Amino acid sequence: MNLIVILIFHFLIYGIPPFLIAKFIQKYKSMTLFYSYFGFLFVFTQLFAIFYSIKISEDLFITGGNIAYSSIILITFCIAIISQDPAVVRNLILIQIVLNVFLFFLYLLLFTILNSPYAINIFNISPEIFRATITINIISSFVFVIEILIMFYVLEKIKIKFKNRIIVAILYISVFMGILCLDGFLFPLFMGMFEPKLGTAITGGIYGKLILGIGFSPFLIAFLISHRESFKKYLEEPFNLRYIIIPPRKKLLEELEEAEEKYHEAFNRANFYKDLFTHDIRNIIQNIGMSVELCEQYQKEYGPVKSDKFKEYHDIIEHQIKAAKKLITNITKLSALDEEKKTALIPINLFDSLTKSITFVKEGFQQKPLNIQVDPFDKNIKVKANELLYDVFENILINAVKYNENKIPEILIKISKITKDKINYIKLEFIDNGIGINDSLKKVIFSREYKELKGEKGMGIGLSLVFRIIQFYKGKIWVENKEKEDYTQGSNFVVLIPQI
């Protein structure tokens, strides 16, 4: 068989598996096949080094072990990019250690048996094969660890220094070839110390490894191209070399990360509740203070306050006091929700919650004539929610009234049943004639950070908390235009709540 054909055959046999194994890992999220293949290569690399060599020239030989070992470096390189996990490389080192212990005793046993006068050696196998293989196993494992650490160290330095992905890819391929050439120097060097005959036989290893590097490079190039997204992620995230040798204290790190995350959440939550409480209680106090001032002013100008005027101001003050109490109750409820002390979801009558919310809003805006219409619907409909549903409706209605420049704010509430993703929902549409919401803001008004709609006159629990409550119900909420092409004609807040 032609020399070129033999080499190409070897390159295909060893160059294609990284693609198949990478596909297996991505599909099944399992490293089992990779570790099994690596173990297979490791065992037979040493045997192939003894069994056969390919003659390139009179002075240059490439052993079967050289080819198999080059493929080990190739697949380690590729799978590290796919997994982006130093633990994978550390596991390879552990696999080598375990296999070395097993193979040491196995080869020692075979060497002893074949040297025994009581053994029948049918194929006349030389016992020296297994003795030499023990040495090759130990040295190759030692060299592998050194070369892998050097390789990933250099790759990290390149990743930090260069940002152009094409340049990095070219340099990575050069590092791959350089590591193989380094192996062509280190392995014969150490072998020459313990097995002079074998060391002499593979002193031309650097040139042989360069040929192997050139031969396997097209497979590495194809891998980087076909897995460019994984390659991009690998370049964006650090590959911590320390974790290759020393495993991280995983549990401790996870606990620290979890504690830090909870601390940040608690801090942000405390700030949010502080802003919400101070913001809304300020407005409540201002409304009460304004009513008291109006009473005093009216009394100064017209003498004793008339009973009807006094009742009007008294109702405003009473309503605001109720709002203050409700605000404190809501913050307590939402705090419990945040801390995952969640009250169980129970059947809630939709009609009762909606009617109660409408009544409260009308009482709060007595100075404005409100036109709130509800399409006829089954008054016995129940949804899976809790008492915060009343606050959700109230907040949406208050926003529809507050952000409305018409003399008569109009709100039409449509209620229907829909099925989405095999779940039965009650769909509520709150359609108003207010100022509307710009399309660019529709996706952000439910976030904690967005405050423009609430402004300095904001009341209630806020759209971000409405969103979180609906999420807790496993429902959905979004906002649309009343008129499809013109947001200034009003908004349509759509709420989906699972039906009982």
N, C-alpha and C positions, 0 to 999 in steps of 0.2 A: 504494500500500500504506500502511496506517495506520502512523503513527510508532511507536506502542507495539508493534505487531507486528514492525516492523523491529528495534527494540531488543531485544525478547525473542528474536527469531531470532538476533541477534548473540550475546546472552548464552548461548544454548544451544550455538551452534557453538563458542564458546571456553570455556564453563564445564564441558562434559562431558569433554573429553579428559584433564584431570588425574585423573579417576576411572579411566578406561581405562588410562592409562599407569601409574598406581600399581598397578593389578591386574597388569599385565604385569611390572612390576619385582618384585613379591612372588612371582609364579609362576615367572619365569624367572631371577630374580636378575641381571638385566642392565639397564644404563642406556642401551642403544643407542637404543631407541625414544624415550626422553625427550630425549636429546641431538639426535636427528634432528628431532624436533618443535620443539625450542627453536630450532635453526638455521633451520628453515622459518619460524617466527614472526618471528625477527630479520630475515631477508631481506625478508619481505613487509610488516613493520611500517612501514618507511620508505617503501616504494612506496605502501602504502595511505594513508599520510599525505598523499601528493601527489595520488593518484587520486580520492579521494572523501571527502566529509564528510556527516554527518547534521545537518540543521538542527533544533535543539530550539526556538529562538525567533529573533527578529530579530537578537539580539545574541549568541546562543550556538550554537556548532557543536561537534560531536564528530567528529573525523576517524577514518577507518578505522584509522589508525596508533595513535590514542589507545586504541581498543578492543583492538587486538592487543597493544599494550604492557601494558595492564592485565592481560591474560591471561598475559603473560610473568611479571609479578610474582606472580600467583595461582599459577601452576604451580611457580614457584621456591619459593614459600612451602610448598606442599603436598609437593613432592618432598624438600625439606630435612627435613621431619618424618618422612617415610617412611624416608629413607636415614640420617638422623641423622649425616651425614658432611659436614664443611665442604669436603672435597675436591670434592664435587659442585658446590657454588657456585663454587669456584675454577675448575673445568672450564668452567662457563658463561662466565666472564670470558675464559678462553683461547679458547673458541669464537668469542666476539664479536671478539676481536683478529684471529684468523685470517680470519674472514669479512670483517672490515672491510678488511684488506689486499687480499683477493681482489676484493671489491666496489669498492674504490677504483679499481683499475686497470680493472675491467670497465666501471664507469660513466664513467670518464674516456675510455675507448676509445669507448663509445657516444656520448658528448657530442661527441667530436672527429669521429667518422664522420658524425653527423647535421648537423654544421656544415660538412662538406666539400661542395664543389660537385659532387663526383663521386658522392655518395651519392644513391640514389633513396629518398625517404621516402614510402612508399606510403600510410601512414595519417596522414601529416603530424604526426608526434609531435614535440613541442617538445623540443629538446636541453636546455632549462633544467630539465626534470624530473630528468634524471640529474645535472646539476651540483648542484641543490639537494639531491638525495638523498644525495650524498657528504657534504655538511655535516650533514644530519640523522643519517646513520649515525654519524659521529664524535661528535657532541654527545649522541645518545641513549645510546651506549655509555658515555661519561663519566658521564652522569647516572645510568645504571643502576647502575654500580659504587658511586657515592655513596649512592644510595637503598638498595641492598641492604645495605651496611655499616651504615647508620643503622637499617634495619629489624631486622636480626639483633642489633644492639647493644641496641636497646630491648626486643626479645623476651627476651634473656638477663636483663636487669634485672628485667623483670616476673616471669620464672621464679624468680628469686632472692627477690624481695620477697613474692610471693603464693604460697600453697600450695594454695588452693582451685582445683580444676581448672576449674570453671564460670566463676569470676571471671577466671581466666587466659585462658580461651577468649574471653570477651567482650572483654577487653583486647586480645587478639591480633587479633581482627576489627577493632577500632578502629584498631590500628596499621596493618593492611592498608589501610584506607580513608584513614588519615592519610598513608601513603606515596604513594598515588595523588594525593592533593591536593597533596602536596609536589612531585610531578612536574608537576602542573598549574601550579606556580609556577616551578620551576627550568628546565624545558625551554623555555617561552616566553622566559624571561629570557635564556638563553644563545643561543637562536635569534635573538632580537632584536638581538644584538650582531653576528651574521654575516649573517643574512638578515632584514632589517627588515620586508620585505613579509610573509614567512611568520610572523614573530614577532607582527606585528599581527593576523594572521588567527586566531591561536590564543591571544590574550590572555585569553579567557574560559575557559581550560583548567581552572582550579581548580573552577569549578562543574560543568564537564563531567566532570571526574575524580570529583567527589563523587557524581554520578549513576552513574558506572561502578562506584564503590565500593559503592554501595547495591545495584546490579544484580548484582554478582558475589558479594556477601556471603552470600546463601543457599547458593551452591555451596561456599563455604568452611566454612559452618556444617555442611552435610551431610557434607563431607569429614572434619571433626574428629570428628563423631559416628560415621561409618562406619569410621574408622580410629582409634578411641579408644585402642586398645592401643598403637599406634605413637605417638600423641600423649602417652600416659602415659610411655612410655620416653624420648621426646624431652625431657619436663619433668624426668625424673630424671637425665639425663646432660648435662653441659655441652657447649655448641656453641661450640668454640674459634674466635673470630673471627680470631685471628692466622693460623690455617691457611687462611683464605680468600685471604689475600694472599701469605703466605709458606708454602710447603709444608713440612711437618715433615721432618726428616732421618730418613726412615722406617727405613732400614736400621740407622742408629745407634741409634735409639730401640728398635727391635726387639731389637737385640743387648743393649742395656742392660737391657731388661725381661727378656730371657731369662737374662742373667747374674744379675740380682737374684732371679729365680725359682729358679734353680739354687742360689744362695747360701742362700736361705731353706730350700729342700729339704734341702740338705746340713747346715745348722744343726739343723733339726728331726730329721733322721736321726741325727746325731751324739748329740743329746740322748736320742733314743729308745734307741739302742744303749747309751748310757751307763747309762740307767735299767735297761734290760733286763739288762745284764751285772752291774751292781752289785747289782741286786735278786736275781737268781738265784744268783750266785756266793756271796752272803751266806748264802743258805739251804743251799747245798752245804757251805760251811765250817761252818755251825752243826750240820748233821747229822754231819759228820766229827768235830767237836769233842765233840758229845754222845756219840758212840760211844766216843771216847777216854776221856771222863770216866766212862762206864759201866764201861769196862775197869778204870780205876784204882779206882773205888768198889768194884767187885766183888772186886778183888784185896785191898783193905784189909779188907773184911768176911769174905771166905772164903779168903784166902790165894791161892796161885797160881791163875790163871784156868784153868778146865776147857777142854779142847780144843774141846768143842762150842760153848760160849759164845764162846770166842775166835774160832772160825770164823764164828759169826753176826755178831759185831762187825766182823770182818775183811771179811766179804762186804758189809756195809753201807758200810764205808769204800771198798772197791774199787768198788762200784757208784756211789758219789758222785763218785769220781775220774773214772770213765768219763763221768758226766753232765757234769762240768766240762769235760772234753776235747770232748765233743759240743757243749756250749754255745758254746765258742770256734769250733768248726768251723762251726756253724750261723750265727753272726754273720758269719763270713767269707763264707759262701755268700750270705747275705741282703744283705750289703754289695755284693757283686758284682752281685746281682740289681737293687738300687737304682740302681747306677751304669750299668745297662744292659749290663754285661759278662755277658750272659745265656748260660748254658750251653744248648746245643741240647736240645730235648725229644726224648727217645728212648723206645722201647718199654720199659715197666717191667712186670714180672710182679706183678700185684696180690696174689696169694697170698703171695709171698715177703715183700713189704713189710709186709703186714698181720700175718703170723705173727711177723716180727721185732719189730714194735711191741708186740704182745701179750706176747711173752716179756719184753721190756725192762720193761714196766709191772708185770708180776707179780713180777719180781725187785726192783723198787723199792718194792713194798708187801708185803714178806714178812710183816709183822705183821698184815695183813688178809687174810682168806680172800676171794678174788675169784672171781666166777662170770661168766666171759666166754665167751659162746656165739656161734658163727658158723654161720649157716645154710649148708647145703651149696651149693657153687657150683663152676663150672668153674675148676680150679686153673691152667689155662693162659691165663686171660684176661689180656690186656695192655692197658695204657692209655698215652696220650701224656703223659709226665711226666718227672721226673728223680729223683735220690736224695733230694730233700727230701720226697717223698711219704711216706716212712717217718716223718719228723718231724711231718707233718700228722696222721697216724693216732695217733701217740704222744701228741700234745698233746690231741687230743679224748678219748682214753682216760684220760689223767691227770686231766683236768678232771672226767670222769664219776666217777672214784674219789674224788677229793679233796672234791668238793662233794656228798657223799653221807653221810647220817647213819644209814643202815641198817647192821646188823652185817655183813651180806654185801652189798657192792655188786654189782649185777647189770647186765651190759651185753649186749644182744643186737645182733648185727651182721647186717643183712640186705643181700644183694647181688642186684641185678637189672639188666636192660638196658632202657633207654628211648630213644625218639627225640623230640627237641625241637628245633623250628626247623630240621628236616631234618638234624640232627646226632645221631649215635649216641653215647649216653653210657652209662657204667657208673654205676649209682646205688647208693651206700652209705648205709645208715641205722644210726646208732649210737644205740640206744634204751637209756636207763639208768633206774634207779629213784632218782635223786638228788633234790636239793632243788628242781630245776626253775628256770626262768627266767621272771620276770614278763613279761607281754605287752608292757609299755611299754619293756622293755629289749632285746627281741629284735632291734630294728633298729640298736642302737648297740653291742652287745657286740663287733662286728667292727671298730669304729673304733679308731684309735690312742689317742684321748683317753680311752677307757673303760677303767678299771682295777679296777672294783669286784669283778668275778668273779675277777680274778687275785689281788688283795689282797696282803698282805704275805707270803703263803705261796705265791705264784705260782711256777710252774716252767715250763720249756720256752720255746718261741718265741712263745707268746701267740696268742690268737684273731685279733688284727688281722693278724699276719704269716701265719697260716694262710690268712686270707681273701686276702691279696695273692698267696700262692703259687698258690692255686686259680685266681685271676684270671689269673695268668701261664700256667697250663695251659689257659686259655680254658674253664674249668669254672665251676661255681656252688656256693655253699654257703649254707645258711640253717638256722634252728633252729625246731622245732615242739614242741608239747606232746606228751607220750606219750599222755595222755588229753586229748581235744580241749578239754573245758570246764574242766579243772583242771590248771593248770601245776605245782602242788605234787607231782604224782604222778611227775614225771620229765620228761626232755627227749629229743628226737629230733633229733640233728644229721644233716642230709641233705647229702650231697656228690655232685656230678655231675662226672665226669671223662671227657673224650672218649676213646672206645674206638679202639684201633688197627684 
